[in-house]
Amino acid sequence: MSEIQRSIPRPLVKMNQTVIVICVLITWATGQEGFLLVPLLAGVMGLLFGYNPIMEGAKRFLKKPLKAYIPEDWEQQQFNQKIAVACLAIGFISFLFGWDVVGYIFTVLVALAAFIAILGFCIGCFILFQWKQFRYRRING
């Protein structure tokens, strides 16, 4: 039996990354940490329910069938989303408690990673690849 390869069209992934960057920038500009809830809650919904409202909304603007776009690996994107959700959550909570330095550190990390991914290099993909290589070498000597 062959395993079904799940994927996400690249424009939807890029839209999600763009929303992360925009919401972090708005948070920094306004001092209103509530803007972080947009990508945070969308990311949590994507991880828990397989439904990311940002990506679902962006689907309406795609001109070609979903399979016509370059696919991004679903498993890889889940890993990346876990990192983004963790950074956004830590940033949001830190800002709520007045720990602005920690809030800025984690929101800088997530915004920078998302922006670099938009430009074409996925830091989360690199981290997951290195982790898998480490585990393989450890198991196979």
N, CA, C and O atoms as a GROMACS GRO file, in nm:
protein
  564
    1MET      N    1   0.083  -0.117   0.000
    1MET     CA    2   0.000   0.000   0.000
    1MET      C    3   0.088   0.125   0.000
    1MET      O    4   0.185   0.132   0.076
    2SER      N    5   0.057   0.221  -0.083
    2SER     CA    6   0.137   0.342  -0.088
    2SER      C    7   0.078   0.448   0.003
    2SER      O    8  -0.044   0.460   0.018
    3GLU      N    9   0.167   0.524   0.064
    3GLU     CA   10   0.123   0.631   0.152
    3GLU      C   11   0.083   0.752   0.069
    3GLU      O   12   0.154   0.791  -0.024
    4ILE      N   13  -0.029   0.812   0.104
    4ILE     CA   14  -0.075   0.930   0.031
    4ILE      C   15   0.006   1.050   0.077
    4ILE      O   16   0.012   1.079   0.196
    5GLN      N   17   0.067   1.120  -0.017
    5GLN     CA   18   0.146   1.238   0.012
    5GLN      C   19   0.053   1.357   0.026
    5GLN      O   20  -0.012   1.397  -0.071
    6ARG      N   21   0.045   1.414   0.144
    6ARG     CA   22  -0.037   1.532   0.166
    6ARG      C   23   0.049   1.655   0.138
    6ARG      O   24   0.167   1.658   0.171
    7SER      N   25  -0.013   1.754   0.078
    7SER     CA   26   0.062   1.876   0.049
    7SER      C   27  -0.030   1.997   0.060
    7SER      O   28  -0.153   1.986   0.065
    8ILE      N   29   0.035   2.113   0.063
    8ILE     CA   30  -0.035   2.241   0.069
    8ILE      C   31   0.022   2.326  -0.045
    8ILE      O   32   0.144   2.334  -0.059
    9PRO      N   33  -0.063   2.388  -0.125
    9PRO     CA   34  -0.012   2.472  -0.234
    9PRO      C   35   0.073   2.588  -0.179
    9PRO      O   36   0.035   2.652  -0.081
   10ARG      N   37   0.186   2.612  -0.241
   10ARG     CA   38   0.280   2.713  -0.194
   10ARG      C   39   0.218   2.851  -0.171
   10ARG      O   40   0.251   2.916  -0.071
   11PRO      N   41   0.129   2.900  -0.259
   11PRO     CA   42   0.073   3.034  -0.232
   11PRO      C   43  -0.002   3.043  -0.098
   11PRO      O   44  -0.006   3.149  -0.036
   12LEU      N   45  -0.062   2.933  -0.054
   12LEU     CA   46  -0.132   2.934   0.074
   12LEU      C   47  -0.033   2.940   0.191
   12LEU      O   48  -0.058   3.008   0.290
   13VAL      N   49   0.078   2.869   0.177
   13VAL     CA   50   0.183   2.873   0.279
   13VAL      C   51   0.240   3.015   0.286
   13VAL      O   52   0.260   3.069   0.395
   14LYS      N   53   0.267   3.073   0.171
   14LYS     CA   54   0.324   3.210   0.167
   14LYS      C   55   0.227   3.312   0.226
   14LYS      O   56   0.269   3.406   0.293
   15MET      N   57   0.097   3.294   0.203
   15MET     CA   58  -0.001   3.385   0.262
   15MET      C   59   0.002   3.375   0.413
   15MET      O   60  -0.003   3.477   0.482
   16ASN      N   61   0.009   3.255   0.465
   16ASN     CA   62   0.016   3.236   0.610
   16ASN      C   63   0.141   3.305   0.666
   16ASN      O   64   0.134   3.372   0.769
   17GLN      N   65   0.254   3.288   0.599
   17GLN     CA   66   0.378   3.352   0.642
   17GLN      C   67   0.366   3.504   0.637
   17GLN      O   68   0.415   3.574   0.726
   18THR      N   69   0.303   3.554   0.533
   18THR     CA   70   0.285   3.698   0.517
   18THR      C   71   0.199   3.755   0.629
   18THR      O   72   0.229   3.862   0.682
   19VAL      N   73   0.094   3.685   0.666
   19VAL     CA   74   0.007   3.731   0.775
   19VAL      C   75   0.085   3.734   0.906
   19VAL      O   76   0.066   3.825   0.987
   20ILE      N   77   0.171   3.636   0.928
   20ILE     CA   78   0.253   3.635   1.050
   20ILE      C   79   0.339   3.761   1.054
   20ILE      O   80   0.341   3.832   1.154
   21VAL      N   81   0.410   3.789   0.945
   21VAL     CA   82   0.497   3.906   0.940
   21VAL      C   83   0.417   4.035   0.961
   21VAL      O   84   0.457   4.120   1.040
   22ILE      N   85   0.307   4.049   0.891
   22ILE     CA   86   0.225   4.171   0.901
   22ILE      C   87   0.172   4.190   1.044
   22ILE      O   88   0.177   4.300   1.098
   23CYS      N   89   0.121   4.084   1.104
   23CYS     CA   90   0.066   4.095   1.239
   23CYS      C   91   0.173   4.128   1.342
   23CYS      O   92   0.148   4.204   1.436
   24VAL      N   93   0.292   4.073   1.325
   24VAL     CA   94   0.401   4.107   1.416
   24VAL      C   95   0.440   4.254   1.399
   24VAL      O   96   0.460   4.326   1.497
   25LEU      N   97   0.451   4.300   1.275
   25LEU     CA   98   0.485   4.440   1.250
   25LEU      C   99   0.379   4.535   1.306
   25LEU      O  100   0.413   4.639   1.364
   26ILE      N  101   0.252   4.500   1.290
   26ILE     CA  102   0.144   4.584   1.345
   26ILE      C  103   0.153   4.586   1.498
   26ILE      O  104   0.132   4.689   1.561
   27THR      N  105   0.183   4.470   1.557
   27THR     CA  106   0.198   4.464   1.702
   27THR      C  107   0.310   4.556   1.749
   27THR      O  108   0.293   4.631   1.846
   28TRP      N  109   0.423   4.551   1.681
   28TRP     CA  110   0.536   4.638   1.719
   28TRP      C  111   0.500   4.785   1.701
   28TRP      O  112   0.534   4.868   1.785
   29ALA      N  113   0.430   4.818   1.591
   29ALA     CA  114   0.399   4.957   1.560
   29ALA      C  115   0.294   5.015   1.656
   29ALA      O  116   0.300   5.133   1.689
   30THR      N  117   0.200   4.932   1.699
   30THR     CA  118   0.090   4.982   1.781
   30THR      C  119   0.104   4.951   1.930
   30THR      O  120   0.042   5.016   2.013
   31GLY      N  121   0.186   4.852   1.962
   31GLY     CA  122   0.197   4.808   2.101
   31GLY      C  123   0.078   4.725   2.145
   31GLY      O  124   0.062   4.697   2.264
   32GLN      N  125  -0.005   4.685   2.050
   32GLN     CA  126  -0.124   4.605   2.080
   32GLN      C  127  -0.097   4.458   2.048
   32GLN      O  128  -0.102   4.416   1.933
   33GLU      N  129  -0.068   4.381   2.152
   33GLU     CA  130  -0.033   4.240   2.132
   33GLU      C  131  -0.147   4.156   2.077
   33GLU      O  132  -0.124   4.045   2.031
   34GLY      N  133  -0.269   4.207   2.081
   34GLY     CA  134  -0.384   4.134   2.031
   34GLY      C  135  -0.373   4.097   1.884
   34GLY      O  136  -0.434   3.999   1.840
   35PHE      N  137  -0.297   4.172   1.808
   35PHE     CA  138  -0.280   4.139   1.666
   35PHE      C  139  -0.208   4.005   1.647
   35PHE      O  140  -0.223   3.940   1.544
   36LEU      N  141  -0.130   3.964   1.748
   36LEU     CA  142  -0.062   3.835   1.739
   36LEU      C  143  -0.162   3.719   1.744
   36LEU      O  144  -0.130   3.607   1.703
   37LEU      N  145  -0.282   3.747   1.796
   37LEU     CA  146  -0.382   3.640   1.807
   37LEU      C  147  -0.431   3.593   1.669
   37LEU      O  148  -0.476   3.479   1.656
   38VAL      N  149  -0.422   3.678   1.568
   38VAL     CA  150  -0.468   3.638   1.434
   38VAL      C  151  -0.388   3.518   1.383
   38VAL      O  152  -0.447   3.413   1.357
   39PRO      N  153  -0.255   3.530   1.368
   39PRO     CA  154  -0.182   3.411   1.322
   39PRO      C  155  -0.173   3.301   1.428
   39PRO      O  156  -0.165   3.183   1.394
   40LEU      N  157  -0.174   3.340   1.555
   40LEU     CA  158  -0.165   3.240   1.662
   40LEU      C  159  -0.287   3.148   1.661
   40LEU      O  160  -0.273   3.026   1.660
   41LEU      N  161  -0.405   3.206   1.661
   41LEU     CA  162  -0.527   3.123   1.662
   41LEU      C  163  -0.545   3.046   1.532
   41LEU      O  164  -0.589   2.931   1.533
   42ALA      N  165  -0.510   3.109   1.419
   42ALA     CA  166  -0.517   3.037   1.291
   42ALA      C  167  -0.422   2.918   1.292
   42ALA      O  168  -0.457   2.810   1.244
   43GLY      N  169  -0.303   2.937   1.347
   43GLY     CA  170  -0.206   2.828   1.355
   43GLY      C  171  -0.252   2.716   1.446
   43GLY      O  172  -0.237   2.598   1.413
   44VAL      N  173  -0.307   2.752   1.561
   44VAL     CA  174  -0.358   2.651   1.654
   44VAL      C  175  -0.472   2.572   1.588
   44VAL      O  176  -0.477   2.450   1.599
   45MET      N  177  -0.562   2.643   1.520
   45MET     CA  178  -0.672   2.574   1.452
   45MET      C  179  -0.618   2.479   1.344
   45MET      O  180  -0.670   2.369   1.326
   46GLY      N  181  -0.516   2.523   1.273
   46GLY     CA  182  -0.456   2.438   1.170
   46GLY      C  183  -0.395   2.312   1.230
   46GLY      O  184  -0.409   2.203   1.174
   47LEU      N  185  -0.328   2.327   1.344
   47LEU     CA  186  -0.265   2.211   1.407
   47LEU      C  187  -0.367   2.116   1.470
   47LEU      O  188  -0.355   1.994   1.457
   48LEU      N  189  -0.466   2.172   1.536
   48LEU     CA  190  -0.563   2.087   1.607
   48LEU      C  191  -0.672   2.030   1.518
   48LEU      O  192  -0.714   1.916   1.535
   49PHE      N  193  -0.719   2.111   1.422
   49PHE     CA  194  -0.836   2.072   1.343
   49PHE      C  195  -0.808   2.056   1.194
   49PHE      O  196  -0.897   2.018   1.118
   50GLY      N  197  -0.685   2.086   1.151
   50GLY     CA  198  -0.654   2.078   1.008
   50GLY      C  199  -0.723   2.187   0.927
   50GLY      O  200  -0.739   2.174   0.806
   51TYR      N  201  -0.763   2.294   0.993
   51TYR     CA  202  -0.832   2.405   0.927
   51TYR      C  203  -0.767   2.536   0.967
   51TYR      O  204  -0.784   2.582   1.080
   52ASN      N  205  -0.692   2.596   0.875
   52ASN     CA  206  -0.631   2.725   0.899
   52ASN      C  207  -0.713   2.829   0.824
   52ASN      O  208  -0.712   2.830   0.701
   53PRO      N  209  -0.784   2.918   0.896
   53PRO     CA  210  -0.872   3.014   0.829
   53PRO      C  211  -0.800   3.109   0.734
   53PRO      O  212  -0.860   3.157   0.638
   54ILE      N  213  -0.675   3.137   0.761
   54ILE     CA  214  -0.598   3.223   0.669
   54ILE      C  215  -0.581   3.153   0.535
   54ILE      O  216  -0.605   3.212   0.430
   55MET      N  217  -0.539   3.028   0.539
   55MET     CA  218  -0.520   2.952   0.416
   55MET      C  219  -0.653   2.926   0.345
   55MET      O  220  -0.661   2.933   0.223
   56GLU      N  221  -0.755   2.895   0.423
   56GLU     CA  222  -0.886   2.870   0.362
   56GLU      C  223  -0.938   2.994   0.292
   56GLU      O  224  -0.995   2.986   0.183
   57GLY      N  225  -0.919   3.109   0.354
   57GLY     CA  226  -0.962   3.235   0.291
   57GLY      C  227  -0.882   3.266   0.166
   57GLY      O  228  -0.936   3.317   0.068
   58ALA      N  229  -0.753   3.235   0.170
   58ALA     CA  230  -0.666   3.262   0.055
   58ALA      C  231  -0.699   3.172  -0.064
   58ALA      O  232  -0.675   3.210  -0.178
   59LYS      N  233  -0.754   3.054  -0.038
   59LYS     CA  234  -0.791   2.962  -0.146
   59LYS      C  235  -0.885   3.027  -0.246
   59LYS      O  236  -0.880   2.998  -0.365
   60ARG      N  237  -0.970   3.115  -0.198
   60ARG     CA  238  -1.068   3.181  -0.284
   60ARG      C  239  -1.004   3.268  -0.392
   60ARG      O  240  -1.066   3.297  -0.494
   61PHE      N  241  -0.881   3.309  -0.368
   61PHE     CA  242  -0.815   3.399  -0.462
   61PHE      C  243  -0.721   3.327  -0.559
   61PHE      O  244  -0.662   3.389  -0.647
   62LEU      N  245  -0.707   3.195  -0.543
   62LEU     CA  246  -0.623   3.119  -0.635
   62LEU      C  247  -0.696   3.105  -0.769
   62LEU      O  248  -0.816   3.079  -0.772
   63LYS      N  249  -0.622   3.122  -0.877
   63LYS     CA  250  -0.684   3.118  -1.010
   63LYS      C  251  -0.680   2.979  -1.074
   63LYS      O  252  -0.761   2.947  -1.160
   64LYS      N  253  -0.584   2.897  -1.028
   64LYS     CA  254  -0.568   2.764  -1.086
   64LYS      C  255  -0.617   2.660  -0.985
   64LYS      O  256  -0.636   2.691  -0.867
   65PRO      N  257  -0.638   2.537  -1.030
   65PRO     CA  258  -0.671   2.429  -0.935
   65PRO      C  259  -0.557   2.411  -0.835
   65PRO      O  260  -0.441   2.437  -0.867
   66LEU      N  261  -0.589   2.367  -0.714
   66LEU     CA  262  -0.488   2.353  -0.608
   66LEU      C  263  -0.368   2.269  -0.650
   66LEU      O  264  -0.254   2.300  -0.616
   67LYS      N  265  -0.393   2.163  -0.725
   67LYS     CA  266  -0.284   2.073  -0.766
   67LYS      C  267  -0.191   2.135  -0.870
   67LYS      O  268  -0.085   2.080  -0.899
   68ALA      N  269  -0.230   2.249  -0.927
   68ALA     CA  270  -0.147   2.316  -1.028
   68ALA      C  271  -0.033   2.397  -0.966
   68ALA      O  272   0.058   2.440  -1.036
   69TYR      N  273  -0.038   2.418  -0.836
   69TYR     CA  274   0.065   2.498  -0.768
   69TYR      C  275   0.174   2.408  -0.712
   69TYR      O  276   0.152   2.289  -0.688
   70ILE      N  277   0.291   2.464  -0.691
   70ILE     CA  278   0.402   2.391  -0.631
   70ILE      C  279   0.358   2.346  -0.492
   70ILE      O  280   0.313   2.428  -0.412
   71PRO      N  281   0.370   2.215  -0.462
   71PRO     CA  282   0.326   2.166  -0.332
   71PRO      C  283   0.431   2.183  -0.223
   71PRO      O  284   0.551   2.169  -0.248
   72GLU      N  285   0.384   2.212  -0.105
   72GLU     CA  286   0.469   2.213   0.014
   72GLU      C  287   0.427   2.092   0.098
   72GLU      O  288   0.308   2.065   0.112
   73ASP      N  289   0.523   2.021   0.152
   73ASP     CA  290   0.496   1.900   0.228
   73ASP      C  291   0.415   1.931   0.354
   73ASP      O  292   0.452   2.018   0.432
   74TRP      N  293   0.305   1.861   0.372
   74TRP     CA  294   0.215   1.884   0.484
   74TRP      C  295   0.285   1.860   0.618
   74TRP      O  296   0.272   1.941   0.710
   75GLU      N  297   0.359   1.750   0.629
   75GLU     CA  298   0.429   1.718   0.754
   75GLU      C  299   0.529   1.829   0.789
   75GLU      O  300   0.538   1.872   0.905
   76GLN      N  301   0.602   1.875   0.690
   76GLN     CA  302   0.699   1.982   0.712
   76GLN      C  303   0.629   2.111   0.757
   76GLN      O  304   0.677   2.180   0.847
   77GLN      N  305   0.518   2.141   0.694
   77GLN     CA  306   0.445   2.263   0.729
   77GLN      C  307   0.383   2.252   0.869
   77GLN      O  308   0.372   2.353   0.938
   78GLN      N  309   0.344   2.133   0.910
   78GLN     CA  310   0.295   2.114   1.047
   78GLN      C  311   0.408   2.143   1.147
   78GLN      O  312   0.385   2.208   1.249
   79PHE      N  313   0.527   2.095   1.117
   79PHE     CA  314   0.642   2.120   1.204
   79PHE      C  315   0.669   2.270   1.212
   79PHE      O  316   0.687   2.325   1.320
   80ASN      N  317   0.670   2.337   1.096
   80ASN     CA  318   0.693   2.481   1.092
   80ASN      C  319   0.585   2.556   1.170
   80ASN      O  320   0.614   2.653   1.240
   81GLN      N  321   0.461   2.510   1.156
   81GLN     CA  322   0.350   2.577   1.224
   81GLN      C  323   0.363   2.561   1.375
   81GLN      O  324   0.328   2.652   1.450
   82LYS      N  325   0.412   2.446   1.422
   82LYS     CA  326   0.433   2.427   1.565
   82LYS      C  327   0.535   2.528   1.618
   82LYS      O  328   0.516   2.585   1.726
   83ILE      N  329   0.642   2.548   1.543
   83ILE     CA  330   0.743   2.646   1.584
   83ILE      C  331   0.682   2.786   1.587
   83ILE      O  332   0.702   2.861   1.682
   84ALA      N  333   0.607   2.822   1.482
   84ALA     CA  334   0.546   2.955   1.475
   84ALA      C  335   0.447   2.976   1.589
   84ALA      O  336   0.447   3.081   1.652
   85VAL      N  337   0.362   2.876   1.615
   85VAL     CA  338   0.263   2.887   1.722
   85VAL      C  339   0.334   2.903   1.857
   85VAL      O  340   0.292   2.985   1.939
   86ALA      N  341   0.439   2.827   1.880
   86ALA     CA  342   0.513   2.838   2.006
   86ALA      C  343   0.571   2.978   2.022
   86ALA      O  344   0.558   3.040   2.128
   87CYS      N  345   0.636   3.029   1.918
   87CYS     CA  346   0.697   3.163   1.926
   87CYS      C  347   0.590   3.271   1.942
   87CYS      O  348   0.608   3.363   2.022
   88LEU      N  349   0.481   3.261   1.868
   88LEU     CA  350   0.373   3.359   1.880
   88LEU      C  351   0.310   3.355   2.019
   88LEU      O  352   0.282   3.459   2.077
   89ALA      N  353   0.289   3.235   2.071
   89ALA     CA  354   0.227   3.222   2.204
   89ALA      C  355   0.320   3.278   2.312
   89ALA      O  356   0.274   3.353   2.399
   90ILE      N  357   0.446   3.245   2.306
   90ILE     CA  358   0.542   3.297   2.405
   90ILE      C  359   0.550   3.449   2.393
   90ILE      O  360   0.554   3.520   2.494
   91GLY      N  361   0.553   3.500   2.270
   91GLY     CA  362   0.557   3.644   2.249
   91GLY      C  363   0.432   3.712   2.304
   91GLY      O  364   0.442   3.812   2.376
   92PHE      N  365   0.317   3.658   2.272
   92PHE     CA  366   0.189   3.715   2.317
   92PHE      C  367   0.181   3.718   2.469
   92PHE      O  368   0.151   3.821   2.529
   93ILE      N  369   0.208   3.604   2.531
   93ILE     CA  370   0.202   3.594   2.677
   93ILE      C  371   0.304   3.688   2.742
   93ILE      O  372   0.275   3.752   2.843
   94SER      N  373   0.423   3.695   2.684
   94SER     CA  374   0.526   3.783   2.738
   94SER      C  375   0.482   3.929   2.735
   94SER      O  376   0.500   4.002   2.833
   95PHE      N  377   0.424   3.972   2.623
   95PHE     CA  378   0.374   4.109   2.615
   95PHE      C  379   0.263   4.133   2.717
   95PHE      O  380   0.256   4.240   2.777
   96LEU      N  381   0.176   4.035   2.736
   96LEU     CA  382   0.067   4.048   2.833
   96LEU      C  383   0.119   4.072   2.975
   96LEU      O  384   0.064   4.152   3.051
   97PHE      N  385   0.228   4.002   3.009
   97PHE     CA  386   0.285   4.014   3.143
   97PHE      C  387   0.385   4.129   3.155
   97PHE      O  388   0.446   4.149   3.260
   98GLY      N  389   0.402   4.204   3.046
   98GLY     CA  390   0.495   4.317   3.051
   98GLY      C  391   0.641   4.278   3.033
   98GLY      O  392   0.730   4.359   3.057
   99TRP      N  393   0.664   4.155   2.990
   99TRP     CA  394   0.800   4.109   2.965
   99TRP      C  395   0.835   4.140   2.819
   99TRP      O  396   0.852   4.050   2.737
  100ASP      N  397   0.844   4.268   2.790
  100ASP     CA  398   0.858   4.312   2.651
  100ASP      C  399   0.982   4.258   2.581
  100ASP      O  400   0.977   4.225   2.463
  101VAL      N  401   1.094   4.247   2.654
  101VAL     CA  402   1.217   4.196   2.592
  101VAL      C  403   1.194   4.054   2.540
  101VAL      O  404   1.231   4.022   2.427
  102VAL      N  405   1.134   3.969   2.622
  102VAL     CA  406   1.106   3.831   2.580
  102VAL      C  407   1.006   3.832   2.465
  102VAL      O  408   1.021   3.757   2.368
  103GLY      N  409   0.904   3.917   2.476
  103GLY     CA  410   0.805   3.929   2.368
  103GLY      C  411   0.869   3.967   2.236
  103GLY      O  412   0.837   3.909   2.132
  104TYR      N  413   0.958   4.064   2.239
  104TYR     CA  414   1.025   4.105   2.116
  104TYR      C  415   1.118   3.996   2.063
  104TYR      O  416   1.126   3.975   1.942
  105ILE      N  417   1.187   3.927   2.151
  105ILE     CA  418   1.277   3.820   2.106
  105ILE      C  419   1.199   3.714   2.027
  105ILE      O  420   1.239   3.676   1.917
  106PHE      N  421   1.088   3.667   2.085
  106PHE     CA  422   1.015   3.559   2.018
  106PHE      C  423   0.938   3.606   1.895
  106PHE      O  424   0.923   3.531   1.799
  107THR      N  425   0.889   3.729   1.897
  107THR     CA  426   0.821   3.778   1.777
  107THR      C  427   0.921   3.812   1.667
  107THR      O  428   0.889   3.798   1.549
  108VAL      N  429   1.040   3.858   1.704
  108VAL     CA  430   1.145   3.879   1.604
  108VAL      C  431   1.181   3.745   1.540
  108VAL      O  432   1.194   3.735   1.418
  109LEU      N  433   1.196   3.642   1.623
  109LEU     CA  434   1.230   3.509   1.570
  109LEU      C  435   1.128   3.460   1.468
  109LEU      O  436   1.163   3.418   1.358
  110VAL      N  437   1.000   3.467   1.505
  110VAL     CA  438   0.896   3.414   1.416
  110VAL      C  439   0.881   3.501   1.292
  110VAL      O  440   0.863   3.449   1.182
  111ALA      N  441   0.887   3.633   1.307
  111ALA     CA  442   0.872   3.722   1.190
  111ALA      C  443   0.991   3.706   1.096
  111ALA      O  444   0.974   3.704   0.974
  112LEU      N  445   1.110   3.696   1.151
  112LEU     CA  446   1.229   3.680   1.068
  112LEU      C  447   1.227   3.546   0.994
  112LEU      O  448   1.258   3.540   0.876
  113ALA      N  449   1.190   3.440   1.065
  113ALA     CA  450   1.181   3.308   1.001
  113ALA      C  451   1.076   3.309   0.890
  113ALA      O  452   1.100   3.254   0.783
  114ALA      N  453   0.960   3.371   0.915
  114ALA     CA  454   0.854   3.376   0.814
  114ALA      C  455   0.900   3.460   0.694
  114ALA      O  456   0.875   3.423   0.579
  115PHE      N  457   0.965   3.572   0.720
  115PHE     CA  458   1.012   3.658   0.611
  115PHE      C  459   1.118   3.588   0.527
  115PHE      O  460   1.116   3.595   0.404
  116ILE      N  461   1.211   3.521   0.592
  116ILE     CA  462   1.315   3.447   0.520
  116ILE      C  463   1.251   3.335   0.437
  116ILE      O  464   1.295   3.308   0.325
  117ALA      N  465   1.148   3.270   0.492
  117ALA     CA  466   1.078   3.164   0.417
  117ALA      C  467   1.007   3.222   0.295
  117ALA      O  468   1.006   3.159   0.189
  118ILE      N  469   0.949   3.340   0.308
  118ILE     CA  470   0.886   3.406   0.194
  118ILE      C  471   0.990   3.429   0.083
  118ILE      O  472   0.960   3.416  -0.035
  119LEU      N  473   1.112   3.462   0.125
  119LEU     CA  474   1.220   3.485   0.028
  119LEU      C  475   1.274   3.356  -0.032
  119LEU      O  476   1.343   3.359  -0.134
  120GLY      N  477   1.243   3.241   0.031
  120GLY     CA  478   1.281   3.115  -0.032
  120GLY      C  479   1.361   3.017   0.051
  120GLY      O  480   1.385   2.905   0.005
  121PHE      N  481   1.404   3.054   0.171
  121PHE     CA  482   1.478   2.959   0.254
  121PHE      C  483   1.398   2.929   0.380
  121PHE      O  484   1.369   3.020   0.458
  122CYS      N  485   1.364   2.804   0.400
  122CYS     CA  486   1.281   2.763   0.513
  122CYS      C  487   1.370   2.718   0.629
  122CYS      O  488   1.432   2.612   0.622
  123ILE      N  489   1.375   2.798   0.733
  123ILE     CA  490   1.457   2.766   0.849
  123ILE      C  491   1.402   2.643   0.921
  123ILE      O  492   1.478   2.557   0.964
  124GLY      N  493   1.270   2.634   0.934
  124GLY     CA  494   1.208   2.517   0.997
  124GLY      C  495   1.239   2.389   0.921
  124GLY      O  496   1.262   2.284   0.981
  125CYS      N  497   1.240   2.398   0.788
  125CYS     CA  498   1.273   2.281   0.705
  125CYS      C  499   1.416   2.237   0.732
  125CYS      O  500   1.444   2.117   0.743
  126PHE      N  501   1.506   2.333   0.743
  126PHE     CA  502   1.646   2.305   0.771
  126PHE      C  503   1.660   2.238   0.908
  126PHE      O  504   1.733   2.139   0.922
  127ILE      N  505   1.591   2.292   1.008
  127ILE     CA  506   1.597   2.235   1.143
  127ILE      C  507   1.544   2.092   1.143
  127ILE      O  508   1.607   2.003   1.202
  128LEU      N  509   1.430   2.067   1.079
  128LEU     CA  510   1.374   1.932   1.076
  128LEU      C  511   1.466   1.836   1.002
  128LEU      O  512   1.484   1.722   1.046
  129PHE      N  513   1.525   1.879   0.892
  129PHE     CA  514   1.618   1.794   0.818
  129PHE      C  515   1.738   1.757   0.906
  129PHE      O  516   1.778   1.640   0.911
  130GLN      N  517   1.795   1.855   0.974
  130GLN     CA  518   1.910   1.828   1.061
  130GLN      C  519   1.871   1.733   1.175
  130GLN      O  520   1.949   1.645   1.211
  131TRP      N  521   1.752   1.750   1.230
  131TRP     CA  522   1.705   1.663   1.336
  131TRP      C  523   1.691   1.519   1.286
  131TRP      O  524   1.731   1.424   1.354
  132LYS      N  525   1.633   1.503   1.166
  132LYS     CA  526   1.617   1.368   1.110
  132LYS      C  527   1.753   1.305   1.080
  132LYS      O  528   1.772   1.186   1.100
  133GLN      N  529   1.847   1.386   1.032
  133GLN     CA  530   1.983   1.336   1.006
  133GLN      C  531   2.049   1.292   1.136
  133GLN      O  532   2.113   1.186   1.141
  134PHE      N  533   2.034   1.371   1.239
  134PHE     CA  534   2.090   1.338   1.370
  134PHE      C  535   2.034   1.206   1.421
  134PHE      O  536   2.110   1.119   1.465
  135ARG      N  537   1.902   1.191   1.414
  135ARG     CA  538   1.837   1.067   1.460
  135ARG      C  539   1.883   0.948   1.377
  135ARG      O  540   1.909   0.840   1.432
  136TYR      N  541   1.894   0.964   1.247
  136TYR     CA  542   1.938   0.855   1.160
  136TYR      C  543   2.080   0.811   1.197
  136TYR      O  544   2.108   0.692   1.212
  137ARG      N  545   2.170   0.909   1.212
  137ARG     CA  546   2.309   0.877   1.245
  137ARG      C  547   2.319   0.811   1.383
  137ARG      O  548   2.401   0.722   1.404
  138ARG      N  549   2.236   0.854   1.476
  138ARG     CA  550   2.238   0.798   1.611
  138ARG      C  551   2.190   0.653   1.611
  138ARG      O  552   2.246   0.568   1.681
  139ILE      N  553   2.086   0.625   1.532
  139ILE     CA  554   2.030   0.490   1.527
  139ILE      C  555   2.120   0.396   1.446
  139ILE      O  556   2.139   0.280   1.483
  140ASN      N  557   2.176   0.447   1.337
  140ASN     CA  558   2.252   0.362   1.246
  140ASN      C  559   2.403   0.371   1.266
  140ASN      O  560   2.480   0.325   1.182
  141GLY      N  561   2.445   0.429   1.375
  141GLY     CA  562   2.584   0.429   1.412
  141GLY      C  563   2.668   0.523   1.339
  141GLY      O  564   2.789   0.530   1.364
   0.00000   0.00000   0.00000
